C-alpha cells in the first residue's frame, strides 16, 4: 500500500501529463498486474514488428520488479510531452541518479548486462535505450498514437469535469477502485511492493493517464522528483458512479476550498486540444496575419478574396478559433501555398529523416479529418507526402480555384473515397490511384468504415 500525504500546496500543483514514453514502457510491461486486455491485443498485433534495436530496452523493462523502471520516466517541461524531449532528458541522467535508480534490480546472474554497465557509470548505454524506445514507438505505436491521444482526451475531460464540480479530492478518489481519497488529505493506492508513506513536500502529484494500464495503478517514485501515478483511462462503472461529494471542503473548509479550486484551473487547461498545441495554434494565427499584411490587404479585402466572413478571419488571426480544413484550404489558395507548406512555415525546418513520431499531425475537429505530413515541404524539394484519414460520412470541399498547377497523386490505402475533381466524381477503392491538377476538389468518405489515403503533391 502506498500512502501519499497532501498539503494544500500539493493540491494546487497536481497536474495531468500525457507521455509517449510512458506508453512505450507500459506496452512492454505485460507481466504486471495492472496490464489489461488492450496491452495484450497490442502485443499480439505488434510482437512480430518489434525492432531489434529495442532489445536492450525490452531487457531492462523485463527485469524490473515494479513494471516500469523509474529512471526511464523523465520529467521534461510541459504537460503534453514529446517523445524526443523525454529521450533527451533520459540521455542526460547522471551516473549518481542511475546508481540510485538501479539499486532495486539486485545482483547476480539475473541482472541484465546493460544494467550492470549503467551501474558502473557507462551513460553511453542510455543512448542505446533511447534509440530503442524511439524505434519501438516509430514502428509499433506511432500509427495508433493519434487514436490513443483522443482516448486520453476523453477520459481526462471527464476527470476535469469532476475536478471542477467537486474538487481535486473527489477526482483523485475515482481514479480507480484501488485508489482511495480520505478527507484528511491522504491518498491510498494499492500498488505492489512494500508499504510506503510519502509526503509530497509541495511538489504536487503527476497523474499520467495510460491506455495500456487497466487493472490497477502504478507508481513511479524517484527521490527529488514529483510522484507519478499511472492510472487507467476508463475505470470500472462502479467508480464512475461513486458520489463526488467534496472532500476538499472537509479538509480545509468551504471558503478555502473555493479559493483553491479557482486557482487550480490548470488541471482543466492541461486537457485542451490534444491535436495541435496552443503554441502551434498561435504561430499559425500569426503567420496568417503576416501573409495578409505582406500583401497590404485589409480583413475586408481578404474576406472578399477568400469568400469568408470578416469576423471569422479576425477570430482565426487572433487564435480564438482554429481554422477548419476547408477554411484553411481557401486561405492557402488565396496566398498561393499548399496546406503543408503553410503548416511547415510555423515549424522549424524539417530534417532529412522525418521520424514517424516527429511527423506533424493536424486535425479538423469539425469533420474528424486527420492529416499527417509524412514528408513535409522543403526548400530543396518539389514534392511532399501526406497521409489523410477521413471518418465515415466526412465531406470536405476545396471549392476555391487552385491555379498553381500542382500535381496531385492520390492513392487510397483503406476504405472507400469519393473524389470530385473539377465537377467529375470518382469512386476510389483501396489500391486505386487518382492523378490530377485540379482547380476545385471534394473529398467524401461514404462509409461504412473510414478511409485512409496517401497524397503526393508536386510543385510545378
Backbone torsions as a table, in degrees:
resi	resn	phi	psi	omega
1	UNK	NA	129.4	175.1
2	UNK	-102.3	123.8	178.1
3	UNK	-110.6	123.2	-177.8
4	UNK	-115.7	122.6	179.9
5	UNK	-95.8	124.4	179.7
6	UNK	-101.0	137.5	163.5
7	UNK	-105.1	170.7	-178.5
8	UNK	-57.0	-43.7	177.8
9	UNK	-60.2	-30.7	179.8
10	UNK	-67.9	-37.1	176.9
11	UNK	-62.1	-41.2	-179.0
12	UNK	-69.4	-25.3	-176.0
13	UNK	-102.8	7.9	174.4
14	UNK	-72.4	135.2	-173.9
15	UNK	-144.7	160.5	178.9
16	UNK	-103.7	132.0	-177.5
17	UNK	-126.9	132.9	174.1
18	UNK	-104.2	121.2	-171.9
19	UNK	-127.8	117.8	172.7
20	UNK	-62.9	-39.0	-177.2
21	UNK	-62.6	-38.4	175.7
22	UNK	-54.0	-41.7	-176.8
23	UNK	-72.6	-33.2	173.0
24	UNK	-60.2	-45.8	-175.9
25	UNK	-70.3	-45.3	-178.9
26	UNK	-70.4	-26.9	175.4
27	UNK	-64.1	-29.0	-179.8
28	UNK	-90.8	-7.1	-172.7
29	UNK	-102.9	51.7	-172.3
30	UNK	-73.4	-16.0	-176.0
31	UNK	-84.4	-1.5	-175.3
32	UNK	-95.9	155.4	-168.2
33	UNK	-61.6	-26.8	-175.9
34	UNK	-85.2	-6.8	177.7
35	UNK	-73.5	139.3	-175.9
36	UNK	-123.1	-158.8	-174.1
37	UNK	-69.3	-30.1	179.3
38	UNK	-61.6	-46.3	179.4
39	UNK	-64.0	-39.7	179.6
40	UNK	-62.6	-43.1	178.4
41	UNK	-65.0	-41.2	178.6
42	UNK	-61.0	-44.7	-177.3
43	UNK	-64.3	-40.4	178.1
44	UNK	-60.5	-39.1	-177.5
45	UNK	-77.9	-30.3	-169.3
46	UNK	-110.1	-11.2	-170.9
47	UNK	-60.9	-28.4	177.3
48	UNK	-76.7	-8.5	-178.2
49	UNK	-108.2	1.5	-178.6
50	UNK	-61.0	124.1	-178.3
51	UNK	-72.4	150.3	-179.9
52	UNK	-62.4	-31.3	-178.4
53	UNK	-65.6	-14.7	179.1
54	UNK	-86.1	-2.2	-175.7
55	UNK	-58.0	-45.6	178.8
56	UNK	-60.5	-39.8	179.0
57	UNK	-64.3	-43.5	179.6
58	UNK	-61.6	-38.8	180.0
59	UNK	-65.2	-42.7	-179.1
60	UNK	-66.8	-43.6	-180.0
61	UNK	-67.3	-42.0	-178.1
62	UNK	-63.2	-30.9	-178.9
63	UNK	-85.4	-6.4	-177.3
64	UNK	-78.4	129.3	-176.3
65	UNK	-75.5	-24.5	-175.4
66	UNK	-94.7	-6.2	178.1
67	UNK	102.8	-45.3	-180.0
68	UNK	-126.6	113.7	178.1
69	UNK	-60.4	123.5	-173.2
70	UNK	-58.1	-38.7	-173.6
71	UNK	-71.7	-14.4	178.0
72	UNK	-85.2	-11.7	176.5
73	UNK	-94.0	106.6	-174.4
74	UNK	-101.4	173.3	-174.3
75	UNK	-132.1	62.8	172.1
76	UNK	-68.2	168.6	-178.5
77	UNK	-67.4	153.3	173.4
78	UNK	97.2	161.8	179.3
79	UNK	-104.5	-19.9	175.6
80	UNK	-108.6	85.1	-167.7
81	UNK	-83.8	150.3	175.6
82	UNK	-100.7	143.6	-178.3
83	UNK	-58.7	-39.5	-178.7
84	UNK	-60.0	-40.3	179.5
85	UNK	-68.0	-39.2	179.1
86	UNK	-65.4	-38.3	180.0
87	UNK	-72.6	-34.3	174.7
88	UNK	-63.4	-41.2	178.1
89	UNK	-65.5	-35.8	176.9
90	UNK	-63.8	-44.4	-178.6
91	UNK	-64.7	-20.2	-178.8
92	UNK	-90.7	4.5	179.4
93	UNK	-62.8	135.3	-176.9
94	UNK	-84.9	158.0	176.9
95	UNK	-56.4	-38.1	179.6
96	UNK	-64.3	-41.7	178.5
97	UNK	-64.6	-37.6	179.3
98	UNK	-65.0	-46.3	-178.8
99	UNK	-59.1	-40.6	179.7
100	UNK	-67.9	-41.7	-176.3
101	UNK	-71.9	-28.8	-174.7
102	UNK	-93.3	2.5	-178.7
103	UNK	-60.7	-31.8	-176.5
104	UNK	-72.5	-7.6	-179.8
105	UNK	-76.8	-12.3	-179.6
106	UNK	76.3	-159.1	-178.1
107	UNK	-139.7	172.6	178.1
108	UNK	105.5	-170.7	-174.3
109	UNK	-68.2	-24.7	-176.8
110	UNK	-73.7	-9.4	-178.5
111	UNK	-81.7	125.7	179.3
112	UNK	-58.0	148.1	-178.7
113	UNK	-59.0	-39.6	-177.5
114	UNK	-64.9	-32.9	177.0
115	UNK	-66.5	-42.7	178.2
116	UNK	-61.0	-40.9	-179.7
117	UNK	-68.8	-37.0	176.7
118	UNK	-65.4	-38.8	177.6
119	UNK	-61.6	-33.1	-179.5
120	UNK	-78.8	1.3	176.1
121	UNK	95.0	11.1	-179.9
122	UNK	-82.4	83.4	-176.3
123	UNK	-72.3	-8.1	175.6
124	UNK	-61.2	-27.7	179.6
125	UNK	-65.2	-22.2	177.6
126	UNK	-62.3	-35.6	179.2
127	UNK	-67.4	-34.5	175.2
128	UNK	-63.2	-41.3	178.2
129	UNK	-65.3	-41.7	179.4
130	UNK	-63.6	-43.6	178.7
131	UNK	-63.1	-38.4	178.0
132	UNK	-65.4	-40.8	178.3
133	UNK	-64.4	-41.8	-180.0
134	UNK	-65.3	-42.8	179.4
135	UNK	-64.3	-40.8	-179.3
136	UNK	-67.7	-41.4	178.5
137	UNK	-62.8	-46.0	-177.2
138	UNK	-62.4	-40.5	-174.4
139	UNK	-82.8	-37.1	-167.8
140	UNK	-118.5	-13.7	-176.5
141	UNK	-122.7	-27.3	-171.7
142	UNK	-58.6	-39.4	-176.4
143	UNK	-68.0	-22.6	179.6
144	UNK	-102.9	-3.2	-170.7
145	UNK	-64.1	-38.0	179.1
146	UNK	-61.2	-42.5	178.6
147	UNK	-66.8	-39.6	178.6
148	UNK	-63.2	-42.4	179.4
149	UNK	-61.8	-39.7	178.0
150	UNK	-64.5	-39.2	176.8
151	UNK	-61.7	-45.0	178.0
152	UNK	-61.5	-41.9	-178.2
153	UNK	-60.4	-42.7	-179.9
154	UNK	-61.8	-44.6	-178.8
155	UNK	-67.0	-44.2	-178.2
156	UNK	-65.4	-35.9	178.0
157	UNK	-61.4	-40.2	177.8
158	UNK	-63.1	-44.4	-178.0
159	UNK	-69.4	-34.6	176.6
160	UNK	-64.5	-36.0	177.4
161	UNK	-63.7	-44.0	177.5
162	UNK	-60.6	-42.6	-179.8
163	UNK	-61.4	-43.5	-178.7
164	UNK	-68.6	-34.5	-177.2
165	UNK	-82.6	-38.8	-170.0
166	UNK	-128.1	-2.1	176.2
167	UNK	103.9	163.9	-177.4
168	UNK	-63.4	-39.5	-179.0
169	UNK	-59.3	-42.5	178.6
170	UNK	-63.6	-39.9	178.9
171	UNK	-64.8	-43.3	178.7
172	UNK	-63.9	-33.7	-177.0
173	UNK	-69.8	-16.0	-179.6
174	UNK	-114.6	20.7	175.9
175	UNK	-62.2	-41.4	-178.5
176	UNK	-168.8	158.5	-178.2
177	UNK	-70.3	-11.8	175.5
178	UNK	-92.4	8.0	177.1
179	UNK	-120.2	132.1	179.6
180	UNK	-133.1	136.0	178.5
181	UNK	-105.1	134.0	178.2
182	UNK	-111.5	151.6	-172.8
183	UNK	-68.5	-11.8	177.8
184	UNK	-89.7	14.0	176.8
185	UNK	83.9	32.8	-178.6
186	UNK	-120.8	131.2	176.5
187	UNK	-110.0	124.2	179.5
188	UNK	-111.8	128.6	-176.4
189	UNK	-125.6	127.6	177.3
190	UNK	-83.9	91.3	178.1
191	UNK	-118.6	164.1	-179.7
192	UNK	-69.6	166.1	178.3
193	UNK	94.5	179.8	-178.7
194	UNK	-68.9	158.9	176.8
195	UNK	-63.9	136.1	179.4
196	UNK	-140.2	147.9	174.8
197	UNK	-124.3	129.0	-176.1
198	UNK	-127.0	140.6	166.8
199	UNK	-99.6	134.9	-177.6
200	UNK	-75.4	-18.8	174.3
201	UNK	56.5	36.9	175.4
202	UNK	80.8	-1.3	-179.4
203	UNK	-83.3	-15.5	-178.4
204	UNK	77.4	-175.9	-178.2
205	UNK	-120.1	138.2	173.7
206	UNK	-99.8	119.5	175.5
207	UNK	-95.7	121.0	-179.3
208	UNK	-113.9	92.5	175.7
209	UNK	-63.4	140.1	-173.5
210	UNK	-139.5	128.1	-176.8
211	UNK	-64.4	-32.7	-175.1
212	UNK	-89.3	-11.9	178.1
213	UNK	-89.6	118.3	-175.7
214	UNK	-128.3	-40.6	-168.3
215	UNK	-104.3	27.3	179.4
216	UNK	167.8	-160.5	177.0
217	UNK	-132.4	155.7	176.2
218	UNK	-126.3	147.0	-179.5
219	UNK	-121.1	139.6	174.4
220	UNK	-115.5	115.1	-172.7
221	UNK	-119.8	102.0	178.8
222	UNK	-118.5	121.5	-179.8
223	UNK	-53.7	134.6	178.6
224	UNK	84.4	-3.7	179.8
225	UNK	-120.6	160.3	178.2
226	UNK	-60.7	146.0	173.7
227	UNK	-69.8	133.1	179.8
228	UNK	-110.0	131.8	177.3
229	UNK	-118.3	112.8	174.0
230	UNK	-85.2	126.0	-176.2
231	UNK	-137.6	159.0	-179.6
232	UNK	-65.1	153.7	178.2
233	UNK	-83.4	-25.2	177.2
234	UNK	-134.5	112.2	179.9
235	UNK	-81.5	172.1	176.1
236	UNK	-57.6	152.8	-178.0
237	UNK	-59.4	-29.3	179.2
238	UNK	-66.2	-31.3	177.9
239	UNK	-66.5	-43.2	-176.0
240	UNK	-70.1	-20.1	-178.0
241	UNK	-92.6	-0.6	-178.5
242	UNK	-65.9	159.6	174.4
243	UNK	-65.3	141.8	177.5
244	UNK	-111.9	38.2	174.4
245	UNK	-59.5	144.9	-168.3
246	UNK	-79.5	103.8	176.6
247	UNK	-77.0	-17.1	179.6
248	UNK	-64.3	-38.3	178.5
249	UNK	-60.5	-41.6	178.4
250	UNK	-65.2	-25.4	-177.6
251	UNK	-81.6	-45.5	-172.3
252	UNK	-126.5	1.3	180.0
253	UNK	95.1	154.3	-172.7
254	UNK	-66.4	-40.8	-177.6
255	UNK	-65.0	-48.2	178.9
256	UNK	-65.4	-34.1	178.8
257	UNK	-62.5	-40.9	178.9
258	UNK	-64.6	-41.6	179.5
259	UNK	-64.2	-45.4	-178.5
260	UNK	-64.8	-41.2	-178.8
261	UNK	-64.0	-34.7	176.9
262	UNK	-67.4	-26.6	-176.5
263	UNK	-91.4	-1.9	-178.0
264	UNK	-115.1	30.6	178.0
265	UNK	-65.6	-10.2	178.0
266	UNK	-62.1	-24.8	178.0
267	UNK	-67.2	-42.8	176.8
268	UNK	-69.6	-37.8	-179.4
269	UNK	-63.5	-30.0	-174.5
270	UNK	-69.6	-9.9	-178.8
271	UNK	-98.6	-5.2	-173.4
272	UNK	-73.6	134.6	172.7
273	UNK	56.5	86.0	175.5
274	UNK	-86.9	1.9	178.7
275	UNK	-93.5	-77.2	175.4
276	UNK	-103.6	130.6	-177.4
277	UNK	-72.8	165.0	-175.9
278	UNK	-60.3	-40.2	-179.3
279	UNK	-61.9	-41.8	179.3
280	UNK	-65.8	-39.2	175.6
281	UNK	-57.9	-44.0	-178.5
282	UNK	-67.3	-39.3	178.2
283	UNK	-64.9	-39.5	177.8
284	UNK	-63.9	-43.7	178.9
285	UNK	-61.0	-43.5	179.1
286	UNK	-62.1	-41.2	-178.5
287	UNK	-67.3	-39.6	177.8
288	UNK	-62.9	-40.9	177.4
289	UNK	-65.1	-39.8	179.0
290	UNK	-61.6	-42.8	-179.0
291	UNK	-62.2	-37.7	179.0
292	UNK	-69.1	-44.8	-178.9
293	UNK	-65.3	-38.7	178.8
294	UNK	-57.1	-30.5	-179.2
295	UNK	-92.4	-2.5	178.9
296	UNK	72.5	24.6	-177.8
297	UNK	-93.5	144.0	168.6
298	UNK	-83.8	168.7	175.2
299	UNK	-60.3	-35.1	179.4
300	UNK	-64.9	-38.8	179.6
301	UNK	-67.7	-43.4	178.4
302	UNK	-63.9	-40.3	178.7
303	UNK	-59.4	-39.8	179.2
304	UNK	-66.7	-45.2	-177.4
305	UNK	-68.0	-38.3	-175.9
306	UNK	-92.2	-9.9	-176.6
307	UNK	58.7	46.8	178.5
308	UNK	-131.1	145.9	-176.6
309	UNK	-65.2	148.6	179.1
310	UNK	-61.1	-40.1	-177.1
311	UNK	-65.0	-38.4	178.0
312	UNK	-64.6	-45.1	179.4
313	UNK	-62.1	-39.8	179.5
314	UNK	-62.5	-43.1	-179.8
315	UNK	-67.5	-36.3	177.9
316	UNK	-65.3	-44.4	-178.1
317	UNK	-70.0	-20.4	175.7
318	UNK	-95.1	6.0	179.1
319	UNK	61.7	26.2	176.2
320	UNK	-78.8	-26.9	175.4
321	UNK	-137.6	155.0	174.2
322	UNK	-91.5	136.5	179.6
323	UNK	-68.2	142.3	173.3
324	UNK	-73.1	168.9	179.4
325	UNK	-61.0	-41.3	-178.6
326	UNK	-65.2	-43.9	-179.9
327	UNK	-65.6	-43.5	179.2
328	UNK	-63.7	-35.5	176.7
329	UNK	-62.8	-40.0	178.2
330	UNK	-64.4	-43.6	-179.5
331	UNK	-66.5	-38.7	178.1
332	UNK	-61.7	-40.7	178.5
333	UNK	-63.4	-44.9	-179.9
334	UNK	-61.9	-38.2	-177.3
335	UNK	-90.4	0.1	176.0
336	UNK	70.1	37.6	-179.4
337	UNK	-131.6	150.0	168.5
338	UNK	-76.4	159.9	-179.7
339	UNK	-62.7	-40.8	-179.4
340	UNK	-64.3	-38.9	-179.8
341	UNK	-65.4	-39.2	178.0
342	UNK	-64.2	-46.0	-179.5
343	UNK	-65.3	-34.0	178.6
344	UNK	-67.5	-27.2	-179.3
345	UNK	-69.4	-17.9	178.4
346	UNK	-99.2	5.8	176.7
347	UNK	-120.8	168.2	174.9
348	UNK	-66.2	157.2	178.7
349	UNK	-58.2	133.1	-176.2
350	UNK	-71.4	150.3	176.2
351	UNK	-78.7	167.8	177.2
352	UNK	-64.4	-40.2	177.2
353	UNK	-97.8	117.8	-178.6
354	UNK	-108.2	101.5	-179.7
355	UNK	-65.6	151.7	-179.0
356	UNK	-56.8	-40.3	-179.0
357	UNK	-71.0	-13.7	-178.9
358	UNK	-100.9	-4.9	-178.0
359	UNK	-73.2	128.6	-175.2
360	UNK	-68.9	132.1	177.9
361	UNK	-115.3	128.9	178.6
362	UNK	-121.6	136.2	-175.8
363	UNK	-124.2	132.4	173.2
364	UNK	-94.6	103.4	-176.0
365	UNK	-63.3	-25.7	-176.8
366	UNK	-69.6	-35.5	-175.5
367	UNK	-113.3	-15.4	-174.4
368	UNK	84.6	3.3	179.5
369	UNK	-67.7	131.8	178.6
370	UNK	-120.3	129.5	-174.2
371	UNK	-125.0	116.2	178.6
372	UNK	-104.9	125.5	177.0
373	UNK	-85.8	91.1	-175.6
374	UNK	-67.4	-49.7	175.3
375	UNK	-125.9	96.3	-173.4
376	UNK	-69.9	164.2	178.5
377	UNK	-60.2	147.7	179.1
378	UNK	-142.8	144.6	-175.8
379	UNK	-57.6	-29.6	-176.8
380	UNK	-94.2	1.0	-175.9
381	UNK	-122.8	150.9	-179.3
382	UNK	-99.8	-17.5	-174.2
383	UNK	-112.5	157.2	171.8
384	UNK	-137.9	154.7	-179.3
385	UNK	-121.3	130.8	-176.2
386	UNK	-126.4	139.3	167.9
387	UNK	-107.2	129.4	179.0
388	UNK	-118.5	142.7	175.4
389	UNK	-128.5	127.9	177.7
390	UNK	-121.7	128.4	173.8
391	UNK	-73.1	161.2	179.1
392	UNK	-56.7	132.1	178.8
393	UNK	91.4	-10.9	-178.8
394	UNK	-66.3	143.5	-176.9
395	UNK	-143.7	115.6	-178.6
396	UNK	-127.2	124.6	-179.2
397	UNK	-113.8	128.0	172.3
398	UNK	-105.5	85.9	-170.2
399	UNK	-97.5	3.4	175.0
400	UNK	-87.4	124.5	-175.1
401	UNK	-56.1	133.7	176.1
402	UNK	-105.3	106.7	-175.5
403	UNK	-102.1	20.3	-175.3
404	UNK	-81.5	-17.1	-178.9
405	UNK	78.7	18.3	179.2
406	UNK	-67.3	140.7	172.1
407	UNK	-83.2	141.3	175.4
408	UNK	-125.8	128.3	176.1
409	UNK	-122.5	105.9	-173.7
410	UNK	-107.4	122.9	-178.3
411	UNK	-119.7	117.3	-179.3
412	UNK	-79.2	125.8	-178.5
413	UNK	-96.2	-39.9	-179.7
414	UNK	-145.3	147.5	172.7
415	UNK	80.8	-169.1	178.2
416	UNK	-111.8	140.6	179.3
417	UNK	-137.2	125.6	175.0
418	UNK	-96.8	117.8	-179.6
419	UNK	-113.3	124.2	174.9
420	UNK	-110.0	116.4	-176.2
421	UNK	-117.9	117.2	-179.2
422	UNK	49.2	42.3	174.8
423	UNK	89.8	-6.3	-179.5
424	UNK	-106.4	125.7	-177.2
425	UNK	-91.2	139.9	176.9
426	UNK	-130.3	125.9	176.0
427	UNK	-96.8	115.4	-173.3
428	UNK	-108.5	135.1	174.5
429	UNK	-105.6	171.4	179.4
430	UNK	-56.1	128.5	-178.4
431	UNK	99.5	-19.8	179.6
432	UNK	-74.1	148.7	178.5
433	UNK	-128.3	132.5	178.1
434	UNK	-117.3	129.0	-179.6
435	UNK	-115.8	132.6	-176.5
436	UNK	-160.3	156.8	166.6
437	UNK	-124.8	92.8	-166.9
438	UNK	-101.7	154.7	168.0
439	UNK	-90.1	-40.2	177.1
440	UNK	-132.7	152.4	179.2
441	UNK	-151.5	156.7	179.4
442	UNK	-141.1	129.0	179.2
443	UNK	-107.2	125.8	179.1
444	UNK	-138.7	131.0	176.7
445	UNK	-104.1	106.4	-176.0
446	UNK	-75.8	-12.8	-179.8
447	UNK	88.1	-169.8	5.4
448	UNK	-74.9	-18.5	178.2
449	UNK	-103.0	173.5	177.1
450	UNK	-73.2	173.8	-180.0
451	UNK	-124.8	145.2	176.7
452	UNK	-132.6	136.7	-176.4
453	UNK	-145.5	159.7	171.7
454	UNK	-110.2	137.8	-178.7
455	UNK	-129.0	123.5	175.2
456	UNK	-105.4	122.9	179.6
457	UNK	-113.3	126.4	-176.5
458	UNK	-116.2	123.8	177.6
459	UNK	-70.8	146.9	-179.4
460	UNK	-68.4	NA	NA
